[in-house]
Amino acid sequence: MKGNAKEIWKPTLVLVLICFVVTACLAATNAATKGSIAAQAEKDAQESRLVALPEAGSFEKSNAKLVSNKVIDCYEGKKGGQPIGWVITTKTASYGGDITVMTGIKKSGKVSGVVLTNTSDTPGLGLNAKKASFRDQYKQQVPANGFEVVKNGKAGNGKINAMTGATISSKAVTEAVNNAIAEYKQVKGGA
């Protein structure tokens, strides 16, 4: 059975043409939505910064040199033009992959809020780290050596109760917050 060249090339050419048109449409859609996607991402980041440091009226990106490759960025929160604290975004490895955490720390050295902006941990276990009941444990004075995760212990004074069945996620969030604390100490020292 010898195939006719026309029977082979015609469908191939049609498929190539379809792929070209679809690729062009996807590129045009990407170009058209790129700006609005970036604007929405910045709006979401701004809202998260306000949750992490609610007293701030505005945020300004810090020019401080980042102390670790796990620190993504650092913003100085201001109220009435005066600095009141920092929101530091960090990332670290967790059970379901990397997590990204925003930590708000006041000038007084108290953690004002913790927000998980990206995580893919297990629903019902690791994702419980997004709940206020877990995140609010960090709202205390920054411990000298960072926070420590404990099982069946008492939270407070630098200790964070691990979530049941999600110790890895608990430790990952705590590591991210501790990375933010290290950045805070660096930034505050230069302030």
Secondary structure, DSSP 8 states (H G I E B T S, - for coil): ----HHHHHHHHHHHHHHHHHHHHHHHHHHHHHHHHHHHHHHHHHHHHHHHHSTT-SEEEE--S--SSTTEEEEEEEEETTEEEEEEEEEEEEETTEEEEEEEEEETTSBEEEEEEEE----TTTGGGGGSHHHHGGG-SB--TT--EEESSS--BTTEEE--TT-HHHHHHHHHHHHHHHHHHHHHHHH-
